[in-house]
Amino acid sequence: MTSSTTTPIPDDQRVSATRSLLLQLCAGAVLGLVVLYGVAFAESPIAHNAAHDVRHVTVKPCH
């Protein structure tokens, strides 16, 4: 049998990884809101109607 040992992660790497994850989550949320806002108020009827049809297909209220 072999025993495995784990090496502790230094605090500075843990903080860096946490900041990176939070930055990615925030960037994804902002991008999602920009796309949602852009489609919801799009002047192009194609983009607006496509998003509208998706809401009907997923049985979510839209009006």
C-alpha positions as CSV (number, residue, x, y, z in Angstrom):
1,M,0.0,0.0,0.0
2,T,1.2,3.5,-0.7
3,S,0.2,6.5,1.2
4,S,-0.5,9.8,-0.5
5,T,0.4,13.1,0.9
6,T,-1.1,16.4,-0.1
7,T,0.8,19.6,-0.1
8,P,-1.1,22.7,1.2
9,I,-1.9,25.4,-1.2
10,P,-0.2,28.7,-0.4
11,D,-2.5,31.5,0.7
12,D,-1.5,33.8,-2.2
13,Q,-2.4,31.2,-4.8
14,R,-5.8,30.5,-3.1
15,V,-6.6,34.2,-3.1
16,S,-5.5,34.5,-6.7
17,A,-7.7,31.6,-7.7
18,T,-10.7,33.1,-5.8
19,R,-10.3,36.5,-7.4
20,S,-10.0,34.9,-10.8
21,L,-13.2,32.9,-10.3
22,L,-15.1,35.9,-9.0
23,L,-13.9,38.0,-12.0
24,Q,-15.0,35.3,-14.4
25,L,-18.4,35.1,-12.8
26,C,-18.9,38.8,-12.8
27,A,-17.8,39.1,-16.4
28,G,-20.2,36.3,-17.4
29,A,-23.1,38.0,-15.6
30,V,-22.3,41.4,-17.2
31,L,-22.1,39.8,-20.7
32,G,-25.4,37.9,-20.1
33,L,-27.1,41.1,-19.0
34,V,-25.8,43.0,-22.0
35,V,-27.0,40.3,-24.4
36,L,-30.4,40.1,-22.6
37,Y,-30.8,43.9,-22.7
38,G,-29.7,44.1,-26.3
39,V,-32.1,41.4,-27.5
40,A,-35.0,42.7,-25.4
41,F,-34.8,46.2,-26.8
42,A,-33.5,45.3,-30.2
43,E,-34.8,47.3,-33.1
44,S,-34.4,44.3,-35.3
45,P,-37.6,42.3,-35.2
46,I,-35.7,39.1,-36.0
47,A,-33.7,39.2,-32.8
48,H,-36.6,40.3,-30.7
49,N,-39.0,37.8,-32.1
50,A,-36.4,35.0,-31.7
51,A,-36.0,35.8,-28.0
52,H,-39.8,36.1,-27.6
53,D,-40.4,32.7,-29.2
54,V,-37.8,31.1,-26.9
55,R,-39.8,32.5,-23.9
56,H,-43.0,30.9,-25.3
57,V,-41.3,27.6,-25.9
58,T,-39.8,27.4,-22.4
59,V,-43.3,28.3,-21.0
60,K,-42.1,31.5,-19.3
61,P,-44.4,34.5,-19.1
62,C,-43.4,37.4,-21.4
63,H,-46.2,39.9,-21.1
